[in-house]
Amino acid sequence: MNVDFPFRIGADARTATAADPKHVRDMIDILLFTQPGERLMRPDFGSGLLQYVFAPNSAELAAALKLTVQAGLDQWLGDIVDVRSLEIEAIEATLSVRLSYSVRATGEVRTEAFVRSAS
């Protein structure tokens, strides 16, 4: 079993755990919404997506974000997941990422939505 995110104490008074599918989703969530430089021992970890929530929308910015996120997923989680499709959308103060991926260990294909509001 894997440690659940966010960290919490479970009903059995031990560290809460998560099944593999949820753990993989949690790892992706952490990578997507961590700013580079936020992790002291891994300053290059993260995608930097949240800094673009209020940036002017353009096809160039969308392409650059998609490339940056794809590279981060490949670098940090490439041994765990294979990205099938990735869509990033910023509407006002809300950032939405729709990701389709397969889990390498099981071959299971999953599609998840990750949403954050800047407020």
Backbone as a ProteinNet text record, in pm:
[ID]
protein_1_A
[PRIMARY]
MNVDFPFRIGADARTATAADPKHVRDMIDILLFTQPGERLMRPDFGSGLLQYVFAPNSAELAAALKLTVQAGLDQWLGDIVDVRSLEIEAIEATLSVRLSYSVRATGEVRTEAFVRSAS
[TERTIARY]
83.9	0	87.6	29.5	99.1	41.8	123.6	77.4	-22.1	-135.1	-239.5	-197.2	-248.5	-222.5	-355	-374.4	-279.4	-264.5	-149.1	-118.6	-225.5	-267.4	-365.7	-355.5	-419	-425.3	-555.9	-547.7	-664.5	-748.4	-858.5	-950.5	-885.3	-780.6	-711.3	-597.4	-592.4	-491	-350.4	-341.7	-213.8	-214.9	-102.2	-94.1	-191.4	-275.3	-373.7	-301.5	-355.3	-296.4	-393.5	-338.6	-420	-389.3	-490.3	-470.8	-389.6	-331.4	-243.9	-305.6	-429.1	-484.8	-493.2	-534.6	-543	-403.5	-309.1	-172.4	-110.9	-133.4	-82.5	-147	-278.2	-347.3	-291.8	-268.2	-211.2	-73	9.7	142.6	133.1	40.4	21.2	-26.3	-122.1	-175	-62.9	21.9	132.6	226.4	260.7	350.1	289	162.5	97.8	90	62.1	34	143.5	263.3	380	457.9	494.9	574	721.2	794.1	939	1000.2	1088.5	1149.7	1077.8	957.1	878.9	935.6	994.9	1054.1	1202.3	1243.3	1379.6	1484.2	1464.4	1563.8	1546.7	1439.6	1414	1364.3	1451.4	1405.5	1351.1	1383.9	1332.7	1204.9	1154.1	1031.5	911.4	814.2	690.4	668.9	550.9	517.9	507.4	479.7	465.1	334.4	237.7	109.6	36.6	37.3	-43.2	-0.3	123.9	167.6	105.8	43.6	-15.2	-166.6	-224.7	-370.5	-419.2	-349.2	-393.3	-318.6	-236.7	-164.9	-263	-235.2	-323.9	-329.7	-449.7	-467.5	-422.6	-345.6	-305.3	-271	-272.2	-237.8	-92.4	-5.6	135.7	156.3	88.4	100.2	45.4	-67.1	-125.6	-30.4	32.3	126.7	249.9	299.2	415.6	383.4	265.6	224.9	211.1	149.6	130.9	266.1	359.3	493	565.3	553.6	617.9	561.3	429.7	365.9	400.2	395.9	430.8	573.9	666.2	806.3	820.6	747.2	751	696.4	586.3	529	626.4	689.4	786.4	907.4	955.6	1075	1049.4	943.6	922.1	836.3	746.8	656.5	659.3	757.7	766.1	781	834.6	846.6	717.2	619.8	493.8	376.8	373.6	261.6	310.1	225.6	243.5	130.2	163.2	61.8	2.1	-129.8	-201.1	-251.3	-311	-355.2	-353.5	-338.2	-327	-393.5	-486.1	-553.2	-544.1	-504.7	-493	-580.7	-660.4	-750.9	-753.3	-736.6	-746.4	-866	-961.3	-1078.8	-1088.7	-1070.4	-1066.4	-963.6	-1001.9	-905.5	-901.9	-950.9	-954.2	-871.3	-786.1	-701.7	-748.8	-775.9	-822.2	-724.2	-688.5	-602.3	-677.9	-692	-755.8	-647.1	-622.2	-510.9	-559.7	-523.6	-548.7	-413.1	-401.6	-273.6	-295.7	-190.9	-196.2	-91.9	-128.1	-37.8	51.2	180.6	273.2	265.1	247.9	248.9	130.4	15.6	-105.3	-159.9	-118.7	-173.3	-308.8	-360.5	-491.3	-486.2	-586.4	-596.3	-695.7	-654.1	-738.9	-743.9	-855.3	-869.4	-912.6	-835.9	-861	-865.8	-941.3	-945.4	-884.5	-795.8	-729.2	-764.1	-824.1	-872.3	-822.2	-774.1	-733	-783.9	-825.4	-865.6	-756.1	-726.7	-620.7	-665.6	-793.7	-842.8	-834.1
-119.4	0	124.6	234.9	362	464.3	560.2	666.9	753.7	783.2	864.6	1010.8	1082.2	1224.3	1297.6	1404.5	1459.7	1368.9	1380	1296.6	1315	1203.1	1206.5	1077.7	1076.8	957	885.1	755	676.2	639.8	571.1	530.4	435.1	364	269.4	335.4	469.2	548.9	530.6	486.3	473.4	567.8	577.9	657.7	601.8	690.4	646.8	600	498.2	443.8	458.7	443.8	454.7	337	290.6	183.6	239.2	151.4	192.9	293.5	274.3	373.4	514.2	524.7	655.9	712.2	628.7	674.7	732.9	668.3	719.5	854.3	865	991.9	1100.4	1066.1	1161.6	1209.9	1119.2	1158.2	1255.4	1231.6	1321.5	1457.7	1458.1	1581.5	1663.7	1599.1	1668.2	1728.9	1653.6	1704	1823.3	1813.2	1919	2050.7	2046.5	2169	2208.9	2156.3	2201.1	2298	2410.5	2509.7	2470.1	2481	2458.3	2551.2	2495.8	2570.5	2554.8	2497.6	2480	2369.3	2268.2	2157.1	2185	2195.7	2234.8	2140.6	2010.7	1914.3	1876	1918	1892.3	2021.4	2121.5	2251	2248	2145	2137.8	2055	2003.9	1924.4	2017.6	1977.6	2053	2096.4	2149.1	2188.2	2338.8	2413	2556.8	2601	2511.9	2545.1	2661.9	2667.3	2767.6	2910.4	2931.6	3067.5	3119.3	3031.1	3071.1	3088.3	3076.2	3086.7	3221.2	3329.1	3462.1	3513.7	3430.6	3472.2	3482.9	3571.7	3583.5	3451.6	3408.6	3283.4	3298.7	3202.5	3202.7	3060.3	3033.8	2900.1	2866.7	2967.6	2945.5	2907	2979.7	2948.7	2809.3	2774.2	2641.6	2532.6	2552.5	2453.7	2442	2556.1	2554.6	2484.3	2512.8	2447.9	2297.3	2259.2	2116.4	2046.5	2107.4	2050.8	2043.4	2148.6	2151.3	2043.3	2031.7	1931.5	1790.6	1768.5	1637.4	1600.1	1695.1	1669.4	1637.3	1709.1	1682.3	1544.8	1508.5	1375.4	1266.4	1287.4	1188.8	1179.4	1295.1	1295.8	1232.1	1274.9	1234	1108.5	1083	967.9	875.7	892.7	813.8	665	624.4	481.5	424.3	511.5	468	479.3	587.1	609.3	642.5	610.7	652.2	748.2	870.2	969.7	937.9	930.3	906.3	1036.8	1121.4	1252.6	1350.1	1476.7	1581.3	1706.9	1763.3	1887.9	1981.7	2106.2	2206.9	2325	2372.5	2482.8	2577.3	2704.6	2807.5	2895.8	2896.6	2981.8	3065.9	3195.7	3291.6	3244	3216.7	3178.6	3027.9	2949.6	2805	2737.8	2648	2572.7	2428.1	2374.6	2236.3	2158.6	2041.6	1950.9	1820.2	1775.3	1645.6	1557.1	1446.9	1359.2	1216.3	1156.4	1014.7	945.9	841.5	772.9	624.5	548.2	406.6	382.6	298.8	263	150.1	171.3	72.9	-64	-66.5	-193.5	-282.3	-220.7	-299.2	-287.1	-183	-158.7	-90.1	-62.6	1	143.1	178.5	313	392.1	510.9	596.1	735.5	802.5	942.3	1018.1	1120.6	1196.1	1344.3	1417.2	1563.2	1619.2	1714.1	1780.6	1928.5	1984.6	2122.3	2197.4	2320.1	2407.4	2548	2613.6	2752.8	2837.3	2950.7	3036.1	3112	3113.4	3188.1	3108
0	0	0	-40.4	-55	41.8	82.7	170.3	93.8	157.3	94.1	90.3	-7.5	-20.2	-23.8	48	143.5	264.7	329.1	444.5	551	607.4	715.7	795.9	909	994.1	962.2	938.3	903.5	1024.4	1000.4	1106.7	1205.8	1161	1249.1	1327.2	1326.8	1397.4	1339.7	1217.2	1147	1026.8	962.5	841.7	738.6	682.7	583.1	456.4	394.2	272.3	155.5	35.5	-85.9	-176.7	-246.8	-344.8	-461.6	-540.3	-649.9	-745.9	-796.4	-890.1	-830.4	-706	-640.9	-617.3	-582.1	-559	-686.7	-799.6	-927.7	-957.5	-936.4	-959	-866.8	-740.9	-646	-691.7	-742.9	-789.5	-907.1	-997.1	-1111.4	-1062.6	-969.8	-913.2	-849.2	-772.5	-706.8	-810.5	-913	-1016.8	-1090.3	-1128.3	-1205.4	-1130.4	-1001.4	-927.8	-829.8	-849.9	-773.9	-861.5	-804.4	-876.1	-871.3	-981.2	-974.2	-869	-788.1	-679.6	-547.2	-550.1	-428.3	-339	-399.5	-325	-304	-180.4	-147.7	-207	-193.6	-239	-386.1	-447.8	-590.2	-655.1	-670.6	-720.7	-863.1	-940.5	-1078	-1088.6	-975.6	-974.8	-988.3	-1067.9	-1082.9	-1226.2	-1251.9	-1388.5	-1406.9	-1301.6	-1313.8	-1376	-1384.6	-1448.1	-1383	-1252.3	-1182.7	-1213.1	-1253	-1284.1	-1413.9	-1492.4	-1619.6	-1615.4	-1498	-1487.8	-1540.2	-1509.5	-1550.7	-1673.8	-1735	-1856.4	-1971.9	-2065.9	-2181.8	-2258.5	-2290.3	-2362.4	-2507.1	-2554.9	-2695.4	-2734.9	-2862.1	-2911.7	-2878.6	-2884.1	-2854.6	-2709.5	-2618.3	-2476.2	-2446.9	-2504.7	-2484	-2531.2	-2646.1	-2698.1	-2607.6	-2558.9	-2470.4	-2337.9	-2282.1	-2157.5	-2175.7	-2284.1	-2311.3	-2321.9	-2390.8	-2405.7	-2271.2	-2191	-2059.6	-1967.5	-1964.5	-1878	-1926	-2055.9	-2112.4	-2073.6	-2084	-2048.3	-1900	-1814.5	-1670.7	-1636.8	-1700	-1677.3	-1722.4	-1837	-1885.9	-1794.1	-1747.8	-1662.6	-1526.5	-1459.7	-1320.9	-1305.3	-1398.3	-1383.8	-1504.6	-1591.6	-1714.2	-1692.2	-1578.5	-1549.3	-1490.8	-1463.5	-1402.7	-1499.7	-1579.3	-1670.8	-1811.4	-1908.5	-2047.2	-2079.6	-2118.2	-2150.3	-2287.2	-2292.9	-2418.5	-2478.8	-2395.8	-2442.8	-2326.2	-2360	-2259.7	-2312	-2234.2	-2270.2	-2151.2	-2176.7	-2072	-2111.1	-2014.7	-2042.2	-1922.4	-1947.3	-1843.1	-1874.2	-1782.9	-1797.2	-1671.2	-1689.7	-1579.5	-1477.9	-1353.3	-1250.2	-1226.6	-1320.8	-1305	-1412.8	-1369.3	-1460.2	-1460.7	-1579.6	-1592.9	-1680.3	-1632.3	-1708.4	-1723.7	-1845	-1872.5	-1929.4	-1860.2	-1893.8	-1909.9	-2021	-2043.1	-2041.4	-1961	-1945.9	-1920.3	-1945.2	-1909.3	-1801	-1706.8	-1597.1	-1647.8	-1646.1	-1702.7	-1634.6	-1503.7	-1430.6	-1465	-1496.3	-1518.5	-1660.4	-1732.3	-1865.3	-1863	-1744.1	-1729.5	-1785.2	-1865.1	-1921.1	-1837.1	-1796.3	-1713.1	-1773.1	-1755.2	-1793.8	-1669.7	-1635.9	-1513	-1544.5	-1466.2	-1474.1	-1346.4	-1363	-1251	-1261.8	-1157.5	-1162.7	-1040.9	-1063.9	-954.7	-983.1	-877.5	-886.3	-823.5	-881.9	-829.9	-706.6	-677.5	-562.4	-435.2
[MASK]
+++++++++++++++++++++++++++++++++++++++++++++++++++++++++++++++++++++++++++++++++++++++++++++++++++++++++++++++++++++++

